[in-house]
Amino acid sequence: MPRYAQPKPSADKVASSTVLKALHVLQSLADLCDDNPEGASVSQISLNSGESPSSVCKHLAAFQQYSLVEQDSKSGLYRIGIYSLRLSTLALKPMSIRDTVAPYLRKIADRVGETIHLVIRDGLRVVYIDKVESSKTVRMHSEIGLRNPMYCTGVGKAILAYSPVSLVDAVIAEGLTAYTPHTLVSRGALIEDLEKIRIRGYAIDNCEHEPEVRCVAAPILNHLKEPIASFSVSCPKWRLTDDRIPEIGEMVRAASAEISARLGYNI
C-alpha cells in the first residue's frame, strides 16, 4: 500500500500548544505557592504540571525575563514574580462589584468586629478579591488573591448552593479532600448542606477547611439569578458560637439581598 506523509501541524497550532504548556507550568507554580509561599522546585512543578523538567526550566526562564516568575538565589525555589501583581491589579480594576459591596462589608465589620471576605469563583475554586480586617489580636489570616476550594469554605458553598448542578458535579468529581474532621467528603452530605443553605439564605463553614475557623457566608446574585460573588464573616471558632451564628447569618443574608437587588436581582 502506498504510504502518505502525515501533514505537519501549522505554526499557529505549534505556537498555541507551546503557549498553553507554558501557562500550565505557571498555573502549577501558582498552585504550589498557595501551599508554600517560599516557592517550589523544578521537580515539584514538573510533577504538578506533568511537563518534563527540561520543559519546565525553559518556560520558567521565559517567565523570568518578564518578572512573572522569580527564583530565590539561596534556595533555588521559584515563586510568582512581581509583575504578576500588576496583572492582578489590572484584572481587578473592572470588578465594580468590589466598589458596590465595600460599604456593606465595612458596615458588617463594624457591627461584628470580625474579618469580612469577598470572593469570586475561579473555576472550581474561589479567589479572595477584597476584605475588611478584624481589629482583634486573634483573627483569621488571609490574603487577597488566595484561592480555596468551594466545597469546604463558607464563601464557596454559598456560591455552589445557587449554581447549576453541573458545577456541583464537577467539584465533586475533582475529589472532596478532608481538610479537617468536619469536612463534608461525601456527595450526599454536600448536597444536603447546599439545600440547607438555599432554605436559610446563608452558608456555614463549621471548621471544615481550617480546624479553628468558623465562617458564615452569603451569595451575591445578579439579574440572571446567577451567583457572581459571595462574602463571609470569618473568625476563631470560640468567638463564633452556635448561639451567635443565627444572628450573623441573618445579617449577611439581609446584606446579600440588598447588594443583589442593587445588581438587578429580583425574586
Contacts in CASP RR format, 6 or more apart in sequence:
PFRMAT RR
TARGET T0000
AUTHOR 0000-0000-0000
METHOD contacts of the structure
MODEL  1
MPRYAQPKPSADKVASSTVLKALHVLQSLADLCDDNPEGASVSQISLNSG
ESPSSVCKHLAAFQQYSLVEQDSKSGLYRIGIYSLRLSTLALKPMSIRDT
VAPYLRKIADRVGETIHLVIRDGLRVVYIDKVESSKTVRMHSEIGLRNPM
YCTGVGKAILAYSPVSLVDAVIAEGLTAYTPHTLVSRGALIEDLEKIRIR
GYAIDNCEHEPEVRCVAAPILNHLKEPIASFSVSCPKWRLTDDRIPEIGE
MVRAASAEISARLGYNI
9 17 0 8 1.000
21 51 0 8 1.000
21 55 0 8 1.000
21 59 0 8 1.000
22 59 0 8 1.000
22 62 0 8 1.000
22 63 0 8 1.000
24 49 0 8 1.000
24 51 0 8 1.000
25 45 0 8 1.000
25 49 0 8 1.000
25 51 0 8 1.000
25 55 0 8 1.000
25 56 0 8 1.000
25 59 0 8 1.000
25 60 0 8 1.000
26 59 0 8 1.000
26 63 0 8 1.000
26 68 0 8 1.000
26 69 0 8 1.000
27 49 0 8 1.000
28 45 0 8 1.000
28 48 0 8 1.000
28 49 0 8 1.000
28 50 0 8 1.000
29 39 0 8 1.000
29 40 0 8 1.000
29 45 0 8 1.000
29 60 0 8 1.000
29 69 0 8 1.000
29 78 0 8 1.000
29 79 0 8 1.000
29 80 0 8 1.000
30 80 0 8 1.000
31 48 0 8 1.000
31 147 0 8 1.000
32 39 0 8 1.000
32 40 0 8 1.000
32 44 0 8 1.000
32 45 0 8 1.000
32 48 0 8 1.000
33 39 0 8 1.000
33 40 0 8 1.000
33 79 0 8 1.000
33 80 0 8 1.000
34 146 0 8 1.000
34 147 0 8 1.000
37 79 0 8 1.000
38 72 0 8 1.000
38 75 0 8 1.000
38 77 0 8 1.000
38 79 0 8 1.000
39 72 0 8 1.000
39 75 0 8 1.000
39 77 0 8 1.000
39 78 0 8 1.000
39 79 0 8 1.000
40 48 0 8 1.000
40 77 0 8 1.000
40 78 0 8 1.000
40 79 0 8 1.000
41 76 0 8 1.000
41 77 0 8 1.000
41 78 0 8 1.000
42 53 0 8 1.000
42 56 0 8 1.000
42 57 0 8 1.000
42 60 0 8 1.000
42 78 0 8 1.000
43 53 0 8 1.000
45 51 0 8 1.000
45 56 0 8 1.000
45 60 0 8 1.000
45 78 0 8 1.000
46 52 0 8 1.000
46 53 0 8 1.000
46 55 0 8 1.000
46 56 0 8 1.000
49 56 0 8 1.000
51 59 0 8 1.000
60 69 0 8 1.000
60 71 0 8 1.000
60 78 0 8 1.000
63 69 0 8 1.000
64 70 0 8 1.000
64 71 0 8 1.000
66 83 0 8 1.000
67 81 0 8 1.000
67 82 0 8 1.000
67 83 0 8 1.000
68 80 0 8 1.000
68 81 0 8 1.000
68 83 0 8 1.000
68 84 0 8 1.000
69 78 0 8 1.000
69 79 0 8 1.000
69 80 0 8 1.000
69 81 0 8 1.000
70 78 0 8 1.000
70 79 0 8 1.000
70 80 0 8 1.000
70 81 0 8 1.000
70 82 0 8 1.000
71 77 0 8 1.000
71 78 0 8 1.000
71 79 0 8 1.000
72 78 0 8 1.000
72 79 0 8 1.000
88 145 0 8 1.000
92 98 0 8 1.000
92 129 0 8 1.000
95 120 0 8 1.000
95 129 0 8 1.000
97 118 0 8 1.000
97 120 0 8 1.000
97 129 0 8 1.000
97 220 0 8 1.000
97 228 0 8 1.000
97 229 0 8 1.000
97 263 0 8 1.000
98 118 0 8 1.000
98 129 0 8 1.000
98 130 0 8 1.000
100 259 0 8 1.000
100 262 0 8 1.000
100 263 0 8 1.000
101 118 0 8 1.000
101 130 0 8 1.000
101 220 0 8 1.000
101 229 0 8 1.000
101 231 0 8 1.000
101 259 0 8 1.000
102 130 0 8 1.000
104 231 0 8 1.000
104 255 0 8 1.000
104 258 0 8 1.000
104 259 0 8 1.000
105 116 0 8 1.000
105 118 0 8 1.000
105 130 0 8 1.000
105 131 0 8 1.000
105 132 0 8 1.000
105 231 0 8 1.000
106 116 0 8 1.000
106 132 0 8 1.000
107 255 0 8 1.000
108 116 0 8 1.000
108 132 0 8 1.000
108 233 0 8 1.000
108 251 0 8 1.000
108 252 0 8 1.000
108 255 0 8 1.000
109 115 0 8 1.000
109 116 0 8 1.000
109 132 0 8 1.000
109 134 0 8 1.000
111 251 0 8 1.000
112 233 0 8 1.000
112 248 0 8 1.000
112 251 0 8 1.000
113 134 0 8 1.000
113 135 0 8 1.000
113 136 0 8 1.000
114 134 0 8 1.000
114 136 0 8 1.000
114 139 0 8 1.000
114 233 0 8 1.000
114 234 0 8 1.000
114 235 0 8 1.000
114 239 0 8 1.000
114 240 0 8 1.000
115 131 0 8 1.000
115 132 0 8 1.000
115 133 0 8 1.000
115 134 0 8 1.000
115 139 0 8 1.000
115 140 0 8 1.000
115 142 0 8 1.000
115 233 0 8 1.000
115 234 0 8 1.000
115 235 0 8 1.000
116 131 0 8 1.000
116 132 0 8 1.000
116 231 0 8 1.000
116 232 0 8 1.000
116 233 0 8 1.000
116 234 0 8 1.000
117 128 0 8 1.000
117 130 0 8 1.000
117 131 0 8 1.000
117 142 0 8 1.000
117 155 0 8 1.000
117 215 0 8 1.000
117 231 0 8 1.000
117 232 0 8 1.000
117 234 0 8 1.000
118 128 0 8 1.000
118 129 0 8 1.000
118 130 0 8 1.000
118 131 0 8 1.000
118 229 0 8 1.000
118 230 0 8 1.000
118 231 0 8 1.000
119 126 0 8 1.000
119 127 0 8 1.000
119 128 0 8 1.000
119 129 0 8 1.000
119 155 0 8 1.000
119 156 0 8 1.000
119 159 0 8 1.000
119 229 0 8 1.000
119 230 0 8 1.000
119 231 0 8 1.000
119 232 0 8 1.000
120 126 0 8 1.000
120 127 0 8 1.000
120 129 0 8 1.000
120 228 0 8 1.000
120 229 0 8 1.000
121 127 0 8 1.000
121 150 0 8 1.000
121 156 0 8 1.000
121 159 0 8 1.000
121 227 0 8 1.000
122 147 0 8 1.000
124 149 0 8 1.000
124 150 0 8 1.000
124 167 0 8 1.000
124 170 0 8 1.000
124 171 0 8 1.000
124 174 0 8 1.000
125 147 0 8 1.000
125 148 0 8 1.000
125 149 0 8 1.000
125 150 0 8 1.000
126 147 0 8 1.000
126 148 0 8 1.000
126 149 0 8 1.000
126 150 0 8 1.000
126 153 0 8 1.000
126 155 0 8 1.000
126 156 0 8 1.000
126 159 0 8 1.000
126 230 0 8 1.000
127 145 0 8 1.000
127 146 0 8 1.000
127 147 0 8 1.000
128 142 0 8 1.000
128 143 0 8 1.000
128 144 0 8 1.000
128 145 0 8 1.000
128 146 0 8 1.000
128 147 0 8 1.000
128 148 0 8 1.000
129 144 0 8 1.000
129 145 0 8 1.000
129 229 0 8 1.000
130 144 0 8 1.000
131 142 0 8 1.000
131 144 0 8 1.000
133 139 0 8 1.000
134 140 0 8 1.000
134 235 0 8 1.000
136 235 0 8 1.000
138 236 0 8 1.000
139 235 0 8 1.000
139 236 0 8 1.000
140 210 0 8 1.000
140 213 0 8 1.000
140 234 0 8 1.000
140 235 0 8 1.000
140 236 0 8 1.000
142 234 0 8 1.000
148 155 0 8 1.000
148 156 0 8 1.000
148 209 0 8 1.000
149 156 0 8 1.000
149 171 0 8 1.000
149 177 0 8 1.000
149 179 0 8 1.000
149 209 0 8 1.000
150 156 0 8 1.000
150 157 0 8 1.000
150 159 0 8 1.000
150 160 0 8 1.000
150 171 0 8 1.000
151 157 0 8 1.000
151 160 0 8 1.000
151 171 0 8 1.000
151 172 0 8 1.000
151 176 0 8 1.000
151 184 0 8 1.000
151 190 0 8 1.000
152 176 0 8 1.000
152 177 0 8 1.000
152 179 0 8 1.000
152 183 0 8 1.000
152 184 0 8 1.000
152 205 0 8 1.000
152 208 0 8 1.000
152 209 0 8 1.000
153 205 0 8 1.000
153 208 0 8 1.000
153 209 0 8 1.000
153 215 0 8 1.000
153 217 0 8 1.000
153 232 0 8 1.000
154 203 0 8 1.000
154 204 0 8 1.000
154 205 0 8 1.000
154 208 0 8 1.000
154 215 0 8 1.000
154 216 0 8 1.000
154 217 0 8 1.000
154 230 0 8 1.000
154 232 0 8 1.000
155 203 0 8 1.000
155 205 0 8 1.000
155 215 0 8 1.000
155 217 0 8 1.000
155 230 0 8 1.000
155 231 0 8 1.000
155 232 0 8 1.000
156 203 0 8 1.000
156 217 0 8 1.000
156 230 0 8 1.000
157 193 0 8 1.000
157 194 0 8 1.000
157 197 0 8 1.000
157 203 0 8 1.000
157 205 0 8 1.000
157 217 0 8 1.000
158 197 0 8 1.000
158 202 0 8 1.000
158 203 0 8 1.000
158 217 0 8 1.000
158 218 0 8 1.000
158 219 0 8 1.000
158 227 0 8 1.000
158 230 0 8 1.000
158 232 0 8 1.000
159 219 0 8 1.000
159 227 0 8 1.000
159 229 0 8 1.000
159 230 0 8 1.000
160 167 0 8 1.000
160 168 0 8 1.000
160 171 0 8 1.000
160 194 0 8 1.000
161 194 0 8 1.000
161 195 0 8 1.000
161 197 0 8 1.000
161 198 0 8 1.000
161 203 0 8 1.000
161 219 0 8 1.000
161 227 0 8 1.000
162 198 0 8 1.000
162 219 0 8 1.000
162 221 0 8 1.000
162 225 0 8 1.000
162 226 0 8 1.000
162 227 0 8 1.000
163 226 0 8 1.000
163 227 0 8 1.000
168 190 0 8 1.000
168 191 0 8 1.000
168 194 0 8 1.000
172 187 0 8 1.000
172 190 0 8 1.000
176 183 0 8 1.000
176 184 0 8 1.000
176 185 0 8 1.000
176 186 0 8 1.000
176 187 0 8 1.000
176 190 0 8 1.000
177 183 0 8 1.000
177 185 0 8 1.000
178 185 0 8 1.000
179 208 0 8 1.000
179 209 0 8 1.000
179 210 0 8 1.000
180 207 0 8 1.000
180 208 0 8 1.000
180 209 0 8 1.000
180 210 0 8 1.000
180 211 0 8 1.000
181 211 0 8 1.000
182 206 0 8 1.000
182 207 0 8 1.000
182 208 0 8 1.000
182 211 0 8 1.000
183 208 0 8 1.000
183 209 0 8 1.000
184 190 0 8 1.000
184 193 0 8 1.000
184 208 0 8 1.000
193 203 0 8 1.000
197 203 0 8 1.000
200 249 0 8 1.000
200 253 0 8 1.000
201 218 0 8 1.000
201 249 0 8 1.000
201 253 0 8 1.000
201 256 0 8 1.000
202 216 0 8 1.000
202 217 0 8 1.000
202 218 0 8 1.000
202 249 0 8 1.000
202 250 0 8 1.000
202 252 0 8 1.000
202 253 0 8 1.000
202 256 0 8 1.000
203 215 0 8 1.000
203 216 0 8 1.000
203 217 0 8 1.000
203 218 0 8 1.000
203 230 0 8 1.000
203 232 0 8 1.000
204 214 0 8 1.000
204 215 0 8 1.000
204 216 0 8 1.000
204 217 0 8 1.000
204 245 0 8 1.000
205 213 0 8 1.000
205 214 0 8 1.000
205 215 0 8 1.000
205 216 0 8 1.000
205 217 0 8 1.000
205 232 0 8 1.000
205 234 0 8 1.000
206 214 0 8 1.000
207 213 0 8 1.000
207 214 0 8 1.000
207 237 0 8 1.000
212 236 0 8 1.000
212 237 0 8 1.000
213 234 0 8 1.000
213 235 0 8 1.000
213 236 0 8 1.000
213 237 0 8 1.000
214 234 0 8 1.000
214 235 0 8 1.000
214 236 0 8 1.000
214 237 0 8 1.000
214 240 0 8 1.000
214 245 0 8 1.000
215 232 0 8 1.000
215 233 0 8 1.000
215 234 0 8 1.000
215 235 0 8 1.000
215 240 0 8 1.000
216 232 0 8 1.000
216 233 0 8 1.000
216 240 0 8 1.000
216 245 0 8 1.000
216 248 0 8 1.000
216 249 0 8 1.000
216 252 0 8 1.000
217 230 0 8 1.000
217 231 0 8 1.000
217 232 0 8 1.000
217 233 0 8 1.000
217 252 0 8 1.000
218 230 0 8 1.000
218 231 0 8 1.000
218 232 0 8 1.000
218 249 0 8 1.000
218 252 0 8 1.000
218 253 0 8 1.000
218 255 0 8 1.000
218 256 0 8 1.000
219 227 0 8 1.000
219 229 0 8 1.000
219 230 0 8 1.000
219 256 0 8 1.000
219 260 0 8 1.000
220 227 0 8 1.000
220 228 0 8 1.000
220 229 0 8 1.000
220 230 0 8 1.000
220 231 0 8 1.000
220 256 0 8 1.000
220 259 0 8 1.000
220 260 0 8 1.000
220 263 0 8 1.000
221 227 0 8 1.000
221 228 0 8 1.000
221 256 0 8 1.000
221 260 0 8 1.000
221 263 0 8 1.000
221 265 0 8 1.000
222 228 0 8 1.000
222 260 0 8 1.000
222 263 0 8 1.000
222 264 0 8 1.000
222 265 0 8 1.000
223 263 0 8 1.000
223 264 0 8 1.000
223 265 0 8 1.000
223 266 0 8 1.000
225 265 0 8 1.000
228 263 0 8 1.000
231 252 0 8 1.000
231 255 0 8 1.000
231 256 0 8 1.000
232 252 0 8 1.000
233 240 0 8 1.000
233 248 0 8 1.000
233 249 0 8 1.000
233 251 0 8 1.000
233 252 0 8 1.000
240 248 0 8 1.000
END
